[in-house]
Amino acid sequence: MSTFVLLVLLLLVVVVLLLAADAVYLVHRHPSWGQPLAAAFGAGTVMAALVTVVLAR
């Protein structure tokens, strides 16, 4: 892999970690947001898996 691809992947990891930390803080402060955020992350995971399958072909 090129250096550019590795840098983009690193940036994506950092962004995902920041979003997860924000979600944890939001659920800690407002527990009623737990289920909607869990559903959103579940849907995002399914979409990421589908994109991975499509791009692997």
Predicted model as a PDB file, atoms N, CA, C, CB and O in Angstrom, pLDDT in the B-factor column:
MODEL        1                                                                  
ATOM      1  N   MET A   1       0.838  -1.178   0.000  1.00 72.00           N  
ATOM      2  CA  MET A   1       0.000   0.000   0.000  1.00 72.00           C  
ATOM      3  C   MET A   1       0.883   1.242   0.000  1.00 72.00           C  
ATOM      4  CB  MET A   1      -0.954  -0.002   1.213  1.00 72.00           C  
ATOM      5  O   MET A   1       1.998   1.248   0.523  1.00 72.00           O  
ATOM      6  N   SER A   2       0.349   2.268  -0.595  1.00 86.00           N  
ATOM      7  CA  SER A   2       1.113   3.506  -0.625  1.00 86.00           C  
ATOM      8  C   SER A   2       0.985   4.255   0.702  1.00 86.00           C  
ATOM      9  CB  SER A   2       0.644   4.394  -1.786  1.00 86.00           C  
ATOM     10  O   SER A   2       0.124   3.954   1.530  1.00 86.00           O  
ATOM     11  N   THR A   3       1.841   5.207   0.870  1.00 90.00           N  
ATOM     12  CA  THR A   3       1.826   6.011   2.093  1.00 90.00           C  
ATOM     13  C   THR A   3       0.526   6.796   2.205  1.00 90.00           C  
ATOM     14  CB  THR A   3       3.027   6.968   2.124  1.00 90.00           C  
ATOM     15  O   THR A   3      -0.014   6.959   3.299  1.00 90.00           O  
ATOM     16  N   PHE A   4       0.027   7.278   1.078  1.00 91.00           N  
ATOM     17  CA  PHE A   4      -1.216   8.052   1.079  1.00 91.00           C  
ATOM     18  C   PHE A   4      -2.394   7.215   1.579  1.00 91.00           C  
ATOM     19  CB  PHE A   4      -1.512   8.581  -0.328  1.00 91.00           C  
ATOM     20  O   PHE A   4      -3.206   7.694   2.371  1.00 91.00           O  
ATOM     21  N   VAL A   5      -2.483   5.984   1.124  1.00 87.00           N  
ATOM     22  CA  VAL A   5      -3.572   5.100   1.561  1.00 87.00           C  
ATOM     23  C   VAL A   5      -3.473   4.837   3.057  1.00 87.00           C  
ATOM     24  CB  VAL A   5      -3.542   3.765   0.783  1.00 87.00           C  
ATOM     25  O   VAL A   5      -4.487   4.837   3.755  1.00 87.00           O  
ATOM     26  N   LEU A   6      -2.275   4.614   3.549  1.00 90.00           N  
ATOM     27  CA  LEU A   6      -2.095   4.387   4.982  1.00 90.00           C  
ATOM     28  C   LEU A   6      -2.474   5.615   5.803  1.00 90.00           C  
ATOM     29  CB  LEU A   6      -0.654   3.996   5.274  1.00 90.00           C  
ATOM     30  O   LEU A   6      -3.055   5.483   6.880  1.00 90.00           O  
ATOM     31  N   LEU A   7      -2.155   6.797   5.310  1.00 93.00           N  
ATOM     32  CA  LEU A   7      -2.530   8.017   6.011  1.00 93.00           C  
ATOM     33  C   LEU A   7      -4.047   8.210   6.028  1.00 93.00           C  
ATOM     34  CB  LEU A   7      -1.855   9.220   5.364  1.00 93.00           C  
ATOM     35  O   LEU A   7      -4.608   8.637   7.037  1.00 93.00           O  
ATOM     36  N   VAL A   8      -4.698   7.904   4.933  1.00 92.00           N  
ATOM     37  CA  VAL A   8      -6.160   8.003   4.880  1.00 92.00           C  
ATOM     38  C   VAL A   8      -6.793   7.012   5.844  1.00 92.00           C  
ATOM     39  CB  VAL A   8      -6.673   7.755   3.448  1.00 92.00           C  
ATOM     40  O   VAL A   8      -7.747   7.355   6.542  1.00 92.00           O  
ATOM     41  N   LEU A   9      -6.279   5.791   5.893  1.00 90.00           N  
ATOM     42  CA  LEU A   9      -6.807   4.804   6.837  1.00 90.00           C  
ATOM     43  C   LEU A   9      -6.597   5.240   8.281  1.00 90.00           C  
ATOM     44  CB  LEU A   9      -6.150   3.448   6.605  1.00 90.00           C  
ATOM     45  O   LEU A   9      -7.480   5.057   9.119  1.00 90.00           O  
ATOM     46  N   LEU A  10      -5.450   5.808   8.574  1.00 93.00           N  
ATOM     47  CA  LEU A  10      -5.189   6.310   9.917  1.00 93.00           C  
ATOM     48  C   LEU A  10      -6.151   7.432  10.274  1.00 93.00           C  
ATOM     49  CB  LEU A  10      -3.747   6.794  10.035  1.00 93.00           C  
ATOM     50  O   LEU A  10      -6.658   7.480  11.395  1.00 93.00           O  
ATOM     51  N   LEU A  11      -6.404   8.322   9.349  1.00 94.00           N  
ATOM     52  CA  LEU A  11      -7.353   9.407   9.580  1.00 94.00           C  
ATOM     53  C   LEU A  11      -8.759   8.865   9.828  1.00 94.00           C  
ATOM     54  CB  LEU A  11      -7.361  10.370   8.389  1.00 94.00           C  
ATOM     55  O   LEU A  11      -9.471   9.364  10.699  1.00 94.00           O  
ATOM     56  N   LEU A  12      -9.159   7.855   9.071  1.00 92.00           N  
ATOM     57  CA  LEU A  12     -10.473   7.248   9.281  1.00 92.00           C  
ATOM     58  C   LEU A  12     -10.573   6.609  10.661  1.00 92.00           C  
ATOM     59  CB  LEU A  12     -10.755   6.205   8.199  1.00 92.00           C  
ATOM     60  O   LEU A  12     -11.609   6.711  11.318  1.00 92.00           O  
ATOM     61  N   VAL A  13      -9.526   5.964  11.094  1.00 93.00           N  
ATOM     62  CA  VAL A  13      -9.527   5.344  12.430  1.00 93.00           C  
ATOM     63  C   VAL A  13      -9.662   6.413  13.506  1.00 93.00           C  
ATOM     64  CB  VAL A  13      -8.234   4.519  12.656  1.00 93.00           C  
ATOM     65  O   VAL A  13     -10.425   6.245  14.457  1.00 93.00           O  
ATOM     66  N   VAL A  14      -8.932   7.503  13.362  1.00 96.00           N  
ATOM     67  CA  VAL A  14      -9.000   8.586  14.345  1.00 96.00           C  
ATOM     68  C   VAL A  14     -10.396   9.194  14.380  1.00 96.00           C  
ATOM     69  CB  VAL A  14      -7.957   9.671  14.028  1.00 96.00           C  
ATOM     70  O   VAL A  14     -10.925   9.463  15.459  1.00 96.00           O  
ATOM     71  N   VAL A  15     -10.993   9.413  13.224  1.00 94.00           N  
ATOM     72  CA  VAL A  15     -12.342   9.988  13.162  1.00 94.00           C  
ATOM     73  C   VAL A  15     -13.356   9.047  13.808  1.00 94.00           C  
ATOM     74  CB  VAL A  15     -12.742  10.280  11.699  1.00 94.00           C  
ATOM     75  O   VAL A  15     -14.222   9.494  14.560  1.00 94.00           O  
ATOM     76  N   VAL A  16     -13.257   7.760  13.525  1.00 89.00           N  
ATOM     77  CA  VAL A  16     -14.191   6.793  14.117  1.00 89.00           C  
ATOM     78  C   VAL A  16     -14.028   6.752  15.636  1.00 89.00           C  
ATOM     79  CB  VAL A  16     -13.969   5.383  13.517  1.00 89.00           C  
ATOM     80  O   VAL A  16     -15.018   6.683  16.364  1.00 89.00           O  
ATOM     81  N   LEU A  17     -12.799   6.793  16.111  1.00 93.00           N  
ATOM     82  CA  LEU A  17     -12.575   6.814  17.564  1.00 93.00           C  
ATOM     83  C   LEU A  17     -13.153   8.069  18.207  1.00 93.00           C  
ATOM     84  CB  LEU A  17     -11.081   6.721  17.871  1.00 93.00           C  
ATOM     85  O   LEU A  17     -13.725   7.999  19.296  1.00 93.00           O  
ATOM     86  N   LEU A  18     -13.012   9.207  17.549  1.00 95.00           N  
ATOM     87  CA  LEU A  18     -13.587  10.442  18.081  1.00 95.00           C  
ATOM     88  C   LEU A  18     -15.112  10.379  18.106  1.00 95.00           C  
ATOM     89  CB  LEU A  18     -13.127  11.642  17.252  1.00 95.00           C  
ATOM     90  O   LEU A  18     -15.731  10.824  19.073  1.00 95.00           O  
ATOM     91  N   LEU A  19     -15.720   9.836  17.062  1.00 90.00           N  
ATOM     92  CA  LEU A  19     -17.176   9.698  17.032  1.00 90.00           C  
ATOM     93  C   LEU A  19     -17.653   8.741  18.116  1.00 90.00           C  
ATOM     94  CB  LEU A  19     -17.641   9.209  15.654  1.00 90.00           C  
ATOM     95  O   LEU A  19     -18.681   8.984  18.748  1.00 90.00           O  
ATOM     96  N   ALA A  20     -16.924   7.667  18.335  1.00 88.00           N  
ATOM     97  CA  ALA A  20     -17.302   6.718  19.384  1.00 88.00           C  
ATOM     98  C   ALA A  20     -17.183   7.367  20.761  1.00 88.00           C  
ATOM     99  CB  ALA A  20     -16.422   5.452  19.313  1.00 88.00           C  
ATOM    100  O   ALA A  20     -18.038   7.160  21.622  1.00 88.00           O  
ATOM    101  N   ALA A  21     -16.131   8.148  20.967  1.00 93.00           N  
ATOM    102  CA  ALA A  21     -15.977   8.839  22.250  1.00 93.00           C  
ATOM    103  C   ALA A  21     -17.099   9.854  22.462  1.00 93.00           C  
ATOM    104  CB  ALA A  21     -14.610   9.542  22.320  1.00 93.00           C  
ATOM    105  O   ALA A  21     -17.609   9.993  23.574  1.00 93.00           O  
ATOM    106  N   ASP A  22     -17.483  10.558  21.407  1.00 93.00           N  
ATOM    107  CA  ASP A  22     -18.609  11.495  21.512  1.00 93.00           C  
ATOM    108  C   ASP A  22     -19.902  10.765  21.850  1.00 93.00           C  
ATOM    109  CB  ASP A  22     -18.778  12.279  20.205  1.00 93.00           C  
ATOM    110  O   ASP A  22     -20.699  11.247  22.655  1.00 93.00           O  
ATOM    111  N   ALA A  23     -20.108   9.612  21.240  1.00 90.00           N  
ATOM    112  CA  ALA A  23     -21.318   8.836  21.511  1.00 90.00           C  
ATOM    113  C   ALA A  23     -21.346   8.348  22.955  1.00 90.00           C  
ATOM    114  CB  ALA A  23     -21.414   7.645  20.552  1.00 90.00           C  
ATOM    115  O   ALA A  23     -22.391   8.377  23.604  1.00 90.00           O  
ATOM    116  N   VAL A  24     -20.210   7.905  23.451  1.00 92.00           N  
ATOM    117  CA  VAL A  24     -20.134   7.452  24.846  1.00 92.00           C  
ATOM    118  C   VAL A  24     -20.440   8.603  25.790  1.00 92.00           C  
ATOM    119  CB  VAL A  24     -18.741   6.863  25.158  1.00 92.00           C  
ATOM    120  O   VAL A  24     -21.184   8.433  26.755  1.00 92.00           O  
ATOM    121  N   TYR A  25     -19.876   9.768  25.521  1.00 94.00           N  
ATOM    122  CA  TYR A  25     -20.139  10.938  26.366  1.00 94.00           C  
ATOM    123  C   TYR A  25     -21.616  11.333  26.312  1.00 94.00           C  
ATOM    124  CB  TYR A  25     -19.257  12.125  25.930  1.00 94.00           C  
ATOM    125  O   TYR A  25     -22.219  11.646  27.338  1.00 94.00           O  
ATOM    126  N   LEU A  26     -22.195  11.316  25.107  1.00 92.00           N  
ATOM    127  CA  LEU A  26     -23.602  11.689  24.959  1.00 92.00           C  
ATOM    128  C   LEU A  26     -24.505  10.729  25.710  1.00 92.00           C  
ATOM    129  CB  LEU A  26     -23.993  11.726  23.485  1.00 92.00           C  
ATOM    130  O   LEU A  26     -25.444  11.164  26.377  1.00 92.00           O  
ATOM    131  N   VAL A  27     -24.242   9.435  25.618  1.00 93.00           N  
ATOM    132  CA  VAL A  27     -25.057   8.442  26.330  1.00 93.00           C  
ATOM    133  C   VAL A  27     -24.845   8.570  27.838  1.00 93.00           C  
ATOM    134  CB  VAL A  27     -24.710   7.003  25.856  1.00 93.00           C  
ATOM    135  O   VAL A  27     -25.772   8.348  28.617  1.00 93.00           O  
ATOM    136  N   HIS A  28     -23.637   8.925  28.248  1.00 94.00           N  
ATOM    137  CA  HIS A  28     -23.383   9.121  29.680  1.00 94.00           C  
ATOM    138  C   HIS A  28     -24.194  10.303  30.217  1.00 94.00           C  
ATOM    139  CB  HIS A  28     -21.875   9.350  29.935  1.00 94.00           C  
ATOM    140  O   HIS A  28     -24.746  10.241  31.316  1.00 94.00           O  
ATOM    141  N   ARG A  29     -24.258  11.373  29.434  1.00 95.00           N  
ATOM    142  CA  ARG A  29     -24.980  12.567  29.874  1.00 95.00           C  
ATOM    143  C   ARG A  29     -26.493  12.434  29.694  1.00 95.00           C  
ATOM    144  CB  ARG A  29     -24.480  13.781  29.113  1.00 95.00           C  
ATOM    145  O   ARG A  29     -27.262  12.946  30.508  1.00 95.00           O  
ATOM    146  N   HIS A  30     -26.922  11.752  28.632  1.00 95.00           N  
ATOM    147  CA  HIS A  30     -28.346  11.597  28.302  1.00 95.00           C  
ATOM    148  C   HIS A  30     -28.621  10.128  27.986  1.00 95.00           C  
ATOM    149  CB  HIS A  30     -28.752  12.513  27.092  1.00 95.00           C  
ATOM    150  O   HIS A  30     -28.538   9.725  26.826  1.00 95.00           O  
ATOM    151  N   PRO A  31     -28.941   9.333  28.986  1.00 94.00           N  
ATOM    152  CA  PRO A  31     -29.109   7.881  28.776  1.00 94.00           C  
ATOM    153  C   PRO A  31     -30.190   7.514  27.763  1.00 94.00           C  
ATOM    154  CB  PRO A  31     -29.432   7.222  30.082  1.00 94.00           C  
ATOM    155  O   PRO A  31     -30.139   6.426  27.190  1.00 94.00           O  
ATOM    156  N   SER A  32     -31.156   8.381  27.531  1.00 95.00           N  
ATOM    157  CA  SER A  32     -32.221   8.048  26.580  1.00 95.00           C  
ATOM    158  C   SER A  32     -31.719   7.960  25.141  1.00 95.00           C  
ATOM    159  CB  SER A  32     -33.327   9.076  26.665  1.00 95.00           C  
ATOM    160  O   SER A  32     -32.420   7.428  24.281  1.00 95.00           O  
ATOM    161  N   TRP A  33     -30.531   8.465  24.865  1.00 93.00           N  
ATOM    162  CA  TRP A  33     -29.954   8.391  23.522  1.00 93.00           C  
ATOM    163  C   TRP A  33     -29.278   7.055  23.244  1.00 93.00           C  
ATOM    164  CB  TRP A  33     -28.959   9.507  23.330  1.00 93.00           C  
ATOM    165  O   TRP A  33     -28.795   6.834  22.133  1.00 93.00           O  
ATOM    166  N   GLY A  34     -29.232   6.161  24.225  1.00 93.00           N  
ATOM    167  CA  GLY A  34     -28.517   4.897  24.071  1.00 93.00           C  
ATOM    168  C   GLY A  34     -29.030   4.030  22.946  1.00 93.00           C  
ATOM    169  O   GLY A  34     -28.255   3.586  22.098  1.00 93.00           O  
ATOM    170  N   GLN A  35     -30.335   3.782  22.926  1.00 94.00           N  
ATOM    171  CA  GLN A  35     -30.891   2.910  21.890  1.00 94.00           C  
ATOM    172  C   GLN A  35     -30.812   3.508  20.491  1.00 94.00           C  
ATOM    173  CB  GLN A  35     -32.322   2.593  22.212  1.00 94.00           C  
ATOM    174  O   GLN A  35     -30.435   2.793  19.563  1.00 94.00           O  
ATOM    175  N   PRO A  36     -31.153   4.798  20.288  1.00 93.00           N  
ATOM    176  CA  PRO A  36     -31.011   5.342  18.926  1.00 93.00           C  
ATOM    177  C   PRO A  36     -29.569   5.316  18.413  1.00 93.00           C  
ATOM    178  CB  PRO A  36     -31.526   6.766  18.889  1.00 93.00           C  
ATOM    179  O   PRO A  36     -29.332   5.045  17.236  1.00 93.00           O  
ATOM    180  N   LEU A  37     -28.605   5.599  19.303  1.00 90.00           N  
ATOM    181  CA  LEU A  37     -27.209   5.554  18.864  1.00 90.00           C  
ATOM    182  C   LEU A  37     -26.752   4.132  18.571  1.00 90.00           C  
ATOM    183  CB  LEU A  37     -26.306   6.177  19.917  1.00 90.00           C  
ATOM    184  O   LEU A  37     -25.985   3.905  17.636  1.00 90.00           O  
ATOM    185  N   ALA A  38     -27.215   3.183  19.358  1.00 91.00           N  
ATOM    186  CA  ALA A  38     -26.870   1.785  19.091  1.00 91.00           C  
ATOM    187  C   ALA A  38     -27.437   1.342  17.742  1.00 91.00           C  
ATOM    188  CB  ALA A  38     -27.399   0.871  20.219  1.00 91.00           C  
ATOM    189  O   ALA A  38     -26.769   0.639  16.984  1.00 91.00           O  
ATOM    190  N   ALA A  39     -28.663   1.755  17.448  1.00 94.00           N  
ATOM    191  CA  ALA A  39     -29.264   1.416  16.149  1.00 94.00           C  
ATOM    192  C   ALA A  39     -28.502   2.077  15.006  1.00 94.00           C  
ATOM    193  CB  ALA A  39     -30.746   1.843  16.109  1.00 94.00           C  
ATOM    194  O   ALA A  39     -28.297   1.466  13.957  1.00 94.00           O  
ATOM    195  N   ALA A  40     -28.083   3.319  15.205  1.00 91.00           N  
ATOM    196  CA  ALA A  40     -27.334   4.024  14.153  1.00 91.00           C  
ATOM    197  C   ALA A  40     -25.982   3.369  13.911  1.00 91.00           C  
ATOM    198  CB  ALA A  40     -27.139   5.501  14.527  1.00 91.00           C  
ATOM    199  O   ALA A  40     -25.577   3.200  12.761  1.00 91.00           O  
ATOM    200  N   PHE A  41     -25.277   2.997  14.980  1.00 89.00           N  
ATOM    201  CA  PHE A  41     -23.983   2.328  14.804  1.00 89.00           C  
ATOM    202  C   PHE A  41     -24.162   0.938  14.192  1.00 89.00           C  
ATOM    203  CB  PHE A  41     -23.248   2.221  16.152  1.00 89.00           C  
ATOM    204  O   PHE A  41     -23.318   0.491  13.416  1.00 89.00           O  
ATOM    205  N   GLY A  42     -25.241   0.260  14.533  1.00 93.00           N  
ATOM    206  CA  GLY A  42     -25.525  -1.037  13.920  1.00 93.00           C  
ATOM    207  C   GLY A  42     -25.780  -0.903  12.428  1.00 93.00           C  
ATOM    208  O   GLY A  42     -25.274  -1.692  11.630  1.00 93.00           O  
ATOM    209  N   ALA A  43     -26.569   0.102  12.054  1.00 94.00           N  
ATOM    210  CA  ALA A  43     -26.838   0.338  10.628  1.00 94.00           C  
ATOM    211  C   ALA A  43     -25.555   0.724   9.897  1.00 94.00           C  
ATOM    212  CB  ALA A  43     -27.905   1.444  10.451  1.00 94.00           C  
ATOM    213  O   ALA A  43     -25.328   0.292   8.767  1.00 94.00           O  
ATOM    214  N   GLY A  44     -24.723   1.530  10.536  1.00 91.00           N  
ATOM    215  CA  GLY A  44     -23.449   1.906   9.921  1.00 91.00           C  
ATOM    216  C   GLY A  44     -22.535   0.713   9.727  1.00 91.00           C  
ATOM    217  O   GLY A  44     -21.826   0.624   8.725  1.00 91.00           O  
ATOM    218  N   THR A  45     -22.549  -0.204  10.681  1.00 92.00           N  
ATOM    219  CA  THR A  45     -21.735  -1.407  10.573  1.00 92.00           C  
ATOM    220  C   THR A  45     -22.209  -2.279   9.417  1.00 92.00           C  
ATOM    221  CB  THR A  45     -21.773  -2.198  11.884  1.00 92.00           C  
ATOM    222  O   THR A  45     -21.399  -2.809   8.657  1.00 92.00           O  
ATOM    223  N   VAL A  46     -23.514  -2.425   9.290  1.00 95.00           N  
ATOM    224  CA  VAL A  46     -24.062  -3.213   8.175  1.00 95.00           C  
ATOM    225  C   VAL A  46     -23.704  -2.565   6.844  1.00 95.00           C  
ATOM    226  CB  VAL A  46     -25.600  -3.353   8.305  1.00 95.00           C  
ATOM    227  O   VAL A  46     -23.313  -3.258   5.905  1.00 95.00           O  
ATOM    228  N   MET A  47     -23.833  -1.252   6.753  1.00 94.00           N  
ATOM    229  CA  MET A  47     -23.505  -0.558   5.508  1.00 94.00           C  
ATOM    230  C   MET A  47     -22.014  -0.693   5.174  1.00 94.00           C  
ATOM    231  CB  MET A  47     -23.892   0.926   5.610  1.00 94.00           C  
ATOM    232  O   MET A  47     -21.650  -0.876   4.012  1.00 94.00           O  
ATOM    233  N   ALA A  48     -21.151  -0.600   6.199  1.00 91.00           N  
ATOM    234  CA  ALA A  48     -19.720  -0.751   5.961  1.00 91.00           C  
ATOM    235  C   ALA A  48     -19.394  -2.166   5.476  1.00 91.00           C  
ATOM    236  CB  ALA A  48     -18.929  -0.430   7.239  1.00 91.00           C  
ATOM    237  O   ALA A  48     -18.541  -2.342   4.606  1.00 91.00           O  
ATOM    238  N   ALA A  49     -20.066  -3.166   6.031  1.00 94.00           N  
ATOM    239  CA  ALA A  49     -19.837  -4.536   5.588  1.00 94.00           C  
ATOM    240  C   ALA A  49     -20.292  -4.715   4.138  1.00 94.00           C  
ATOM    241  CB  ALA A  49     -20.573  -5.528   6.507  1.00 94.00           C  
ATOM    242  O   ALA A  49     -19.613  -5.374   3.350  1.00 94.00           O  
ATOM    243  N   LEU A  50     -21.433  -4.132   3.789  1.00 95.00           N  
ATOM    244  CA  LEU A  50     -21.909  -4.236   2.404  1.00 95.00           C  
ATOM    245  C   LEU A  50     -20.977  -3.530   1.434  1.00 95.00           C  
ATOM    246  CB  LEU A  50     -23.312  -3.654   2.281  1.00 95.00           C  
ATOM    247  O   LEU A  50     -20.712  -4.052   0.351  1.00 95.00           O  
ATOM    248  N   VAL A  51     -20.478  -2.369   1.793  1.00 92.00           N  
ATOM    249  CA  VAL A  51     -19.531  -1.649   0.929  1.00 92.00           C  
ATOM    250  C   VAL A  51     -18.249  -2.459   0.757  1.00 92.00           C  
ATOM    251  CB  VAL A  51     -19.206  -0.252   1.516  1.00 92.00           C  
ATOM    252  O   VAL A  51     -17.682  -2.507  -0.334  1.00 92.00           O  
ATOM    253  N   THR A  52     -17.798  -3.091   1.827  1.00 91.00           N  
ATOM    254  CA  THR A  52     -16.600  -3.923   1.745  1.00 91.00           C  
ATOM    255  C   THR A  52     -16.808  -5.093   0.795  1.00 91.00           C  
ATOM    256  CB  THR A  52     -16.210  -4.436   3.130  1.00 91.00           C  
ATOM    257  O   THR A  52     -15.920  -5.418   0.007  1.00 91.00           O  
ATOM    258  N   VAL A  53     -17.966  -5.724   0.863  1.00 93.00           N  
ATOM    259  CA  VAL A  53     -18.258  -6.841  -0.029  1.00 93.00           C  
ATOM    260  C   VAL A  53     -18.335  -6.375  -1.472  1.00 93.00           C  
ATOM    261  CB  VAL A  53     -19.563  -7.522   0.373  1.00 93.00           C  
ATOM    262  O   VAL A  53     -17.821  -7.047  -2.367  1.00 93.00           O  
ATOM    263  N   VAL A  54     -18.968  -5.236  -1.710  1.00 92.00           N  
ATOM    264  CA  VAL A  54     -19.097  -4.725  -3.075  1.00 92.00           C  
ATOM    265  C   VAL A  54     -17.725  -4.346  -3.632  1.00 92.00           C  
ATOM    266  CB  VAL A  54     -20.049  -3.507  -3.113  1.00 92.00           C  
ATOM    267  O   VAL A  54     -17.420  -4.648  -4.785  1.00 92.00           O  
ATOM    268  N   LEU A  55     -16.910  -3.695  -2.828  1.00 88.00           N  
ATOM    269  CA  LEU A  55     -15.596  -3.268  -3.319  1.00 88.00           C  
ATOM    270  C   LEU A  55     -14.627  -4.433  -3.482  1.00 88.00           C  
ATOM    271  CB  LEU A  55     -15.000  -2.242  -2.376  1.00 88.00           C  
ATOM    272  O   LEU A  55     -13.663  -4.326  -4.240  1.00 88.00           O  
ATOM    273  N   ALA A  56     -14.860  -5.529  -2.794  1.00 88.00           N  
ATOM    274  CA  ALA A  56     -13.966  -6.681  -2.904  1.00 88.00           C  
ATOM    275  C   ALA A  56     -14.162  -7.444  -4.216  1.00 88.00           C  
ATOM    276  CB  ALA A  56     -14.184  -7.619  -1.729  1.00 88.00           C  
ATOM    277  O   ALA A  56     -13.309  -8.245  -4.598  1.00 88.00           O  
ATOM    278  N   ARG A  57     -15.242  -7.209  -4.884  1.00 82.00           N  
ATOM    279  CA  ARG A  57     -15.500  -7.918  -6.159  1.00 82.00           C  
ATOM    280  C   ARG A  57     -14.712  -7.361  -7.284  1.00 82.00           C  
ATOM    281  CB  ARG A  57     -16.952  -7.868  -6.517  1.00 82.00           C  
ATOM    282  O   ARG A  57     -14.817  -7.845  -8.411  1.00 82.00           O  
TER     283      ARG A  57                                                      
ENDMDL                                                                          
END                                                                             
